[in-house]
Structure formats: structure tokens, C-alpha cells
Amino acid sequence: MDPLALGAIVAVLTILTLFSGVSVAVGLLIVSGGFLLVFDGMRSLELLPEIFFGKLDSFALLSIPMFIIMGSSIASTRAGADLYEALERWLTRVPGGLVISNLGACALFAAMSGSSPATCAAIGKMGIPEMRKRGYPDGVAAGSIAAGGTLGILIPPSVTMIVYGIATETSIGRLFLAGVMPGLMLVVLFMVWSLYSTWKFGNKELLATGSYSWRERFEILPRVVPFLAIIAGVLYAMYGGVATPSETAAVGALLCLLVAMIIYRLWHPKALWVVLRDSTRESVMILFIIAAAGVFSYMLSSLFITQSIAEWIGTLEVNRWVLMIAVNIFLLIAGFFLPPVAVILMSAPILLPIITSAGFDPIWFAVVLTINMEIGLISPPVGLNLYVINGIAPDISLKTILLGSLPYVACMVIAIVLLCLFPSIATWLPDMVMGARI
């Protein structure tokens, strides 16, 4: 059978399998094993255990559970609420200080936890009721937190970036740095829209809030500064050549646990057990998907599907930006239905040769891909962050949350366009800190 036709069949059956309700990892293994059995025979199945466990035989993978523990220990405390309150006290005299505080808290908490749902939950529990109490539109209150939560997979340390780096054998340090400037750009775009929408709906009085004394501003800082110092220390150790990402993640996880135990008194064995249990569960899920995606990639390569698709696209006489638009549309659609980790692991083996042959930077592409995945987090039918916000504020309908999130989707599309026009937004910082690549 023609590899391209076979690839189309694989794509359709994979989508149907994943929509059947089975987990992503199990679905990939079923599809991979089935096609290898039909086209390569029983002997090909003997290699699957070796491929499955071989994909996990990487020291870099240790950074995933460590960063997850780091984020879980933060998410299990009042760090999010304290961070939000600290920003509110310091920005209260700034026009639109409350909505800026929420988005700023989302950005900082995302940098500490690396989790979109955790960011939405931690900041939303405080931010949404407070904004609604002061008269902000429900769409602005819910949409800003839902969109701000997506920054968790872009601003370092990002598990999504780690997975991309492992899947494409790209420097994780460079990927982390590449997400900093685009992440800040998105924060600014979100803030601009939030202030405009507040003004547009006639809530000009919301652009100025109350005031706090200097004593009230400083008394909250000891609770949040240690966590921010840990993040800064982890990033310095990683980029200063002190340690590898896995080593810095381990130290960061230990320090975050210690700070949570000392400052927030998270010393009870049951509380610590919950942190470690949830971290283990999430880590195993991601590692299971990584291993299954390795088997899926082997199947695509063994049946010459990956090579044939790359060769076919290479023969197309189309502008490389037309090709990039097609890739973005594919990523958007995939992100609507699948979690970011699954999309990256399934698409990276096919897309990486295509984008590199078209002259695109894989570091830059990682940022574009991640922003596409951010859009999927606040877009139906999956839209994980939408449901998290609905759980926090059940009296706000999903329709209102979705409509409130759509302008932020437009902000993300604008960010992708800006990255296409000015790729250095993503590549400048990695090149400056780690040196330009040859």
C-alpha cells in the first residue's frame, strides 16, 4: 500500500481510537501494535517492549517529575492567594490595577508551578470573586484568568517545553529562555485587552481602586519572595552552567517543599502524601504518553509514513509561509481535542523535518507550537481551563466564560503573527545568554 494512503488511514483510526474514550497512551499503543502486526507480522511486536522502555531511558526525563513536584508543592499552599494579594496591594493605585494584578499573578504563578489548571485554580479562587465584587464584567473576570492560566505551559519552567526538547532532541535550556519574551508579550497583550474591555463596557471607575499603606504592602512579601527566589535560583543554576536541568529541577523541588513546610506549615504527613501522590500520578501519565508516543513514532517510521510525508511536502512548490499556516491550522485543530503533551509527541516526528527543511528555527517553532496549544486550553470541545474556571465560579455559564476567553484567543493569534514577523522575539534571549548557534 502507498505510504501516504496508509498514513491517512493511520490518522483516521488514531483519531477514532482517541475519541473512543481510552487514554492517549493506551490508544497510541493499540494503533501502533495493530498496524505493525498487520504490515510487519508478529516479529515486529517483539521490539515494542524494548522501544517502549528505551524511550524512558533518558536522564533528561527526571526533570519532569521534579518540576511537577515543584509546582504541586506550590499549588497545595496559599502561595497563589498570597501572590495575588501582594500584587493587588502594590498595584492598587495603577489604572486597572485589579485586572493587571490577576494577570500578573497568573504569569508569576505559572512560572512557579508550570501548570495551567493549577494557575487557573489558585489565582481564580481569589481573583474572580474580587473582580466580580468590584463590578468587572463576568466575561473579563473569567476570561482573563482562563487565558492567564495558559501561560503555565509557555513561561519556564514548562513541562511542555521539556517534552518538546526530549521529543526533538533540542536544548531544554534554550527552549525555556525562548518562552520568556513571548510569555511577557502575551501578558502585555492580555493586559491591554482587559483594560480596553473594562473601559469599553463603561466601567471607568474600575480603572482606579483603593489604597494600602506601605506597611500592608511590605508585610505580605515574606510569604512570596522565597518562592520567587527559588525560581530565580533554579534559572540561574541552569543558565549559569552550574547544573543540568534535571539537577536544578531536583534541588528546586526540594527547596519548594521545604518552603511550603516552613512558611505554610505543610508538614503534616497526609498533606505531603497528597503532594507526592498527585505529582506521581501526573508524572506517570506524562511518561506513559512519552513511551507510547515513541512506539507510535517507530511504527510511522517502520512503515515509511513519516519519510513519505516529509518527501511529499518537500516536492510541493508552495511558499514556506503557506506551509507554516497549514501547520498552524493543523496544530490548532489537534489542540482543540488533545492535551499539549500528546500533540507534541505525536506530531513532532512528522513536523520537525518539515519545518527545518523549510528553513524555520526549531526553537522558534517550539514557541509557536506552545501558543497554539495555549489556544486549545481555552477552546472547546476540550478547553480544560474553561472547565476549571466553571468549577471555581459555577454561576458563570460556560458560554460566558468562552465568550470572555475569545478575545484572548485573538491576542494569542496576534502573538503568533508577531513571532512570524519578528522571530527574534523568541530567539534573541537564548542566543544572548547561551550564544548563537552555528
N, C-alpha and C positions, 0 to 999 in steps of 0.2 A: 504493500500500500504506500501511496505517496506520503512522505513525512509531513507535508503541510496539511493534507486532509486528515492524517492521523492526529496531528496537533489540534485541529479543530474539534475532533471527536473527544480528545482528552479534555479540552477546555470545557466542553458542554457537560461531559459526565462529571468532571470535578465540581462544577457549579451545582449540578443537581444533587451530588452527594453531600456537599456542604449545606445546601438548603434543606436536606432531609432531617437535619437536627443533630447529626453526630458532631462530635468535637472536630475542630480543624485538623488536629494531628492525626486522629483516627481516620478521618476522611481522606487525607493525603496518603496514608499508608494503604488504605483499601484500593484507591485508584492506582497507585504505583504498583502494588503487588498484582492486581488484576491484569494490567497491561503487560507487565513483564512476564507473567505466566502465559498469557495468550501468544505473545510475539517472540519470546525468548525461551520459553519452556521452563521446566522445573529447576534446572540447574542455576538459572539466574536468581531464583529465590534464595539460594544458599548464601549469596553475597549480602543480602539485605541486613541481617544482624550486624555484620561487620561494618557496613556503611552507616547504619543507624548509630551504633556506639562510637564509631570512628569520628562522626560529626561532633560528638560531645567531648572528644579528646583534645581539648584546647584550653590552655591556661587562661586565655582572654575571657572565656566564659565565666570564670569565677567572679568577674566584676558584676555580672547580672544579679545574682542573689545578694551580693554585698550592697550594691546600690539600692536594691529593693528593701533590704533590712534598714538601710539608712533612711529611706523615705517612710517606711512603716513606723519606725520609732518616732519620727516627727509627727506623722499623721495621727498617731494614737494619743497625742498630748494636746494641750491647749495652745500649741505654738501658732497654729493658723489664726486663732482668735486674737492672740496677743499681737501677732504681726499686723493683723488688720487694725486693731485698736491703736497700735503705735503709729501707723501711717495716718490714721484718721486724726490723731491728736496733733501730728506735725504738719499735716496738710489742710487743716480745717480752715485756715484763712486764705487758702488758694482758691480761685474761682473753680467751682465744680470739684471741690476737694474730696467729697464723699465718693463720687464715682471714680475719681483718679485713685483714691485710696484703695478701692476694691480691685481695680485693675493692677495697681502696683503691688498689692498684696498677693494677687494671683501670680504675677510674674516672679516675685521672690519666693513664694511657697513652692511654685513649680520648680524653681532652681534647687530648692532644698529636698523636695520629695521625688521629682521626676515622674509624677503620676497625675494624669488628667482628672480621673474621677476623685482622687484624694484632694486635689486642689479645689475642685468644684464644691465638694462636701465641706471642707474645712473653712473656706472663705465664704461660701454661700450661706452657711448656717448663721453667720453674723451679718454679712453684708446685705443679703436680700431683705430680711425684715427691717433693717435700719433704713435702707433706701426707700422702701415702701412706706414706712412710718413718716418719712420726711416728704412724701408726695411724689417721688420719682415714678414714672410710668412703669407698670409691671414688665413691659417688654424690655425696657432699658435695664431694670434691676436684674431680671432673669437672664437676658441675652448677654449682658456684659460679663456675668460670672461664668456662663456656659462657654463663651468664647475665650475668656481669660484662662479657664481651666485647660484649654487645648495647648497652652504654652508649655505644659508639662512634658510634652514629647519633643519639644524643639530646644528649649533653653537647657544647657547642661547642668548637671549630669543627666543624660537622656538615655533610657533603656533602648528606645527605638534606634538611636544613633549607634549604640553598641551593637545591636543586632545587624544593622546595615553594614557596619565596619567588619563584623565577622563574616557575613554573607558575601561581601565583595572583597575581602582582604585589604581593606582601606584603613588608614591610621585613625584609631578612635580619638586620639588627641586632637588631630586636625578637624575631625567631624564635630567634636564638642565646641571648638573655637569657631567653626563655621556657623554654628547655630546662634552665637551670641548677638551679632549685629542684626540679623534678620529678626530674631526674637524681640530685640528692643524696638526695631522698626514696626513690628506688629503691635507692640504695646502702645506706641505713639499713635498709630492709625486707629486703634480701638478707642483710645482716649479722645481723639479728635471727633470721631463719630458720636461717642457718648455725650460729649459736651454740646455738640451741634443738635443732637436729637432732644436733649433736655431743653435747650433754648427754643427749638422749633415747636415743641408742644406747649410753649407758654409758661414754662416753669423757671422763669428767670431768677426768681427768689431762691431757687435751689443752688444757684451758682455761687452762693456765699452762705456758709453755715456758721455755727457758734464758734466759741474760742475756748482754749485751755490755757492754764497757767504753765509757766516753764517747769515748775515742779512736777505737774501732772505729765508733762511731755517726757521728762527725763526718768521718772520712776518706772516707766514701762520698758525702758531699753534693756535693763539687765536680763530680761526674760528672752529677748530675741537676738541680742548681739552674739551670744555664744554659738547659736546655730549658724548665723551668717559668717562668723569667724571660722567655723569648721568648713563650710563650703569654700571660703576663700583659701583656707589652708590646703584643702584637697586639690583645688585647681592649681595652686602654686606648686605643690609637690609633683603634680602630673606634668605641668608645662615647664617647670624648672629643672626637670631631669632628675629629680630626687628619687622617684619611684615610678613603677608602671601603673597603668590604670587599675589593674586588679589589686595591686598592693595598696594604692591610695584608697580604693573603694573599701577594702577591709578595715583600714585604720579609720576611715570616715564613719563606717557603720558602728564600730566600737565606740568612738567618741560621741556619736549621736545617741547611742543607747545610754552612755554614762551621763550625758547632759540631761536626757529625759528622766533618768532615775534621780539625779541630784536636784534639778530645778523643779521638775514637775512631779517628783516623788513617785515615779513609775517603778517602784521597787518590789511590788507585790508579785510573787511567782505567777499568779494567774494572769496578771496584766502582761508580764514578759512573755508568758506562754502564748498569749493571743498574738503578740507582735511576731514571734518566731514562727508560729503556726501559719499565719496569713502570708508571711514572707515566703515560707517554704512552699506553700500551695501555689502562689503566683510564679515563683521561680521554676518549679517543676513544670507548670503549664507552658511557660515560655521555652524551656529547654526541650520539652517533648515536641513542641512545634518545630524547633530548630532541627532536631534529629529527623523528624518525619519529612521536613522540607528537604533535608539532604538526600533522603531516599527518593523523593519526588524529582529532585534535580537530576539524580543519577538515571532515573527512568527516562526523563526527557532527553538526556544526552545519549543514553544507550540506544534509544530508538531514532536518533538523529533528528529529533524535533527541534531542539534548540539551535543546532547548527544550520538547519534548513531555513528556519525563520530569520536568523541573522543574515544568511546569504540572500534570501528573497528580498528583505528590506534593503540590503546593500545594492541590489540591482534596480531598485526604484529610483527614478530620476525626479526626485522631489526636493524642494528646499529643506534644509535641515530644521528650520523653524516650523515648517509644516509638520515635519516628523515629530518635533517636540510637542506641538499642540496635540497631535494624535496620542502621544504618550501620556500627556496630562489628562486628556479625556478618559483614557483607559484607567489611570490611577484614581481619578475621581469616582468613576463608576465602581471600581473594586473597593474603594474606601467606604462607599455607601453600605456595603454588605459585609465586609470582613474587617477584623481588627488589624491595626497597623502592622504588628509583627508578622501576621500571616501574609499580608500583601507583600511586604518586603521580601520575605523568604521565598515566596512563590514566584515573584516577578523579577527579582534581582538577577538570577542566572540568564534570563532572556533579555532583559533591558540593558544590563551593563555593557555587553559587547556592542549593542546598537548605539548607545549614546556616546561611547568612546570612539567608535568608528566614524560617528558624525561630527566629532571634534568637540564634544561637550566634556566639561570637567566633572569627574565622578563625585568630588567633594561638593561642588555647587549643586549637582543633581540631587545629592542626599537632602539638601535643604529644601529644594523644590518638591521632592517626593514627600518629605515630612509635612510641609504645609498642606499638600493635598490630603494627607492622612488626617490633619487637623480639621479640614473641612468635613471629612467623613464623620468625625466625632460629634458634630452638631448638625448633621443632616440625616433625615430619615432614609431608609426604614430602621437602621440600627441606632445611630445617633446616641451613643452611650451617655454623653454629657447631658442631653436633653432629659433623659430619664432620671439621672442623678438630681438635676435641678427640680424636676417634678416631685421627686421623693422628699426634697427639702421643703418645698412650698407646694403642697398638693392642691391648694386652692387656686393656683395659677395653672391654667389649662396648657396641655402640650402644644396646642395651636398657638397660644400667646407666646410661649417660650420659643417655638420655632420661628414665628414671625419676628420676634425680638432678636433672634440669632442671625437671621438672613443678612442684615446689613454688615455684620461682622464677617460673614462668608464673602461678601463683596470686598471687604478690606483685605482678606487673605488672597483673593484673586488679584487685587491691585498689587499686593506684595510679590506675587509670582511674576507679574508683568514687570515690576521694577527690578526684580532679580534677573530677569531675562535681558532687560536693557542695560543693567549695571551689575554684571556678575561679581564684581569686586566687593559688593556688599557682603557676600558670603566668603570670598577667598582672601580678602585683604588681611584680616586679623590672623588667620592661620599662617599665611606667608610671612607676616611681620614677626610673629612670635617664634615660629618653628623653621623659618627660612623658606625661600621659594623652591618649588620642586623643579627638577630638570625635565 
